[in-house]
Amino acid sequence: MQKPEETPAARKAAVCGKPIAHSLSPFIHTAGFAATGLLDWTYTAIECAESELPDLVAGLGPEWAGLSLTMPLKETALRLASSASPQAIAVGCANTLVRQPDGTWHADNTDVIGMVQVLREAGLGVSTGRHAAKVAPPRITVLGGGGTARAALGAAAQLGAETVTVVTRRPEAREELDPVAVALGITLDGVSWDDAAGTFDADAIIATVPKGAADPLAERVTWRPGSVLFDALYDPWPTPLAAAATAHEVPVFSGLDLLLAQALSQFEQFTGLPEAPEEAMRKALGEAVQNRA
């Protein structure tokens, strides 16, 4: 067993990925540090390719509290960790590395946590507790088969879904999600992209596809009253799909909602504080977006 490291007062954290200059995470976390009096803490952005991540992590000293990981680093991050949360293991990727007292790294996937938080606030999820009313498992459609789709499956499982409809542009992408489904204990109903418009009769549609991929669907889908759209994009915004949902009075959540929600859990894990200053972090995110407009 490794001996605990001596932790310096001034701590560091960062978001890593490639490209990374566009990241809004530094604004969110820096505001969180200021709001909680962690004036010696800093949060930066580090451009890092997948092949560079192992050396980067190995070279970080005890002043480093944690890393946020974006594409294309999430699968590599999980492999580098000495321990991992159940959701990170199940979905096969991590967006968070937290430095442990003995110098090792713990991996988590706060995208899953963030999606669950946003969708619960939208009213999704199976009721729990002795006196909870029986609620049918939510019907969820996921557009896409990449890393964010994995997180969406993890969120769907935590919300009580038993079968999730997955729409991909390549059959192979859907098949790559099979181990995730097995780990989560859910069933996948694979649908080809040509038939995507017919999958919107769901309680929630989670779009995880790249910019422009879902645009043609905006004029083809029939929106069901009571459903929710969670579009993981946020630039440009609104997407045609989000605009169409809004026009039909369907509640819409964006990638900014996810960015904030997943950052709250990261902040708590990095700092050890029980609750992130959500309003301060939300305000900083809004100002950063407005300044870039």
Stockholm file with secondary structure:
# STOCKHOLM 1.0

chainA/1-293         MQKPEETPAARKAAVCGKPIAHSLSPFIHTAGFAATGLLDWTYTAIECAESELPDLVAGLGPEWAGLSLTMPLKETALRLASSASPQAIAVGCANTLVRQPDGTWHADNTDVIGMVQVLREAGLGVSTGRHAAKVAPPRITVLGGGGTARAALGAAAQLGAETVTVVTRRPEAREELDPVAVALGITLDGVSWDDAAGTFDADAIIATVPKGAADPLAERVTWRPGSVLFDALYDPWPTPLAAAATAHEVPVFSGLDLLLAQALSQFEQFTGLPEAPEEAMRKALGEAVQNRA
#=GR chainA/1-293 SS CCCCCCCCSSCEEEEEESSCTTCCHHHHHHHHHHHTTCTTCEEEEEECCGGGHHHHHHTCCTTEEEEEECTTCHHHHHHHCSEECHHHHHHTCCSEEEECTTSCEEEECHHHHHHHHHHHHTTCSCCCSTTCCCCCCCCEEEECCSHHHHHHHHHHHHTTCSEEEEEESSHHHHHTTHHHHHHHTCEEEEEEGGGGGGGCCSSEEEECCCTTTTGGGGGTCCCCTTCEEEECCCSSSSCHHHHHHHHTTCCEECHHHHHHHHHHHHHHHHHCCSSCCHHHHHHHHHHHHHHHC
#=GC SS_cons         CCCCCCCCSSCEEEEEESSCTTCCHHHHHHHHHHHTTCTTCEEEEEECCGGGHHHHHHTCCTTEEEEEECTTCHHHHHHHCSEECHHHHHHTCCSEEEECTTSCEEEECHHHHHHHHHHHHTTCSCCCSTTCCCCCCCCEEEECCSHHHHHHHHHHHHTTCSEEEEEESSHHHHHTTHHHHHHHTCEEEEEEGGGGGGGCCSSEEEECCCTTTTGGGGGTCCCCTTCEEEECCCSSSSCHHHHHHHHTTCCEECHHHHHHHHHHHHHHHHHCCSSCCHHHHHHHHHHHHHHHC
//
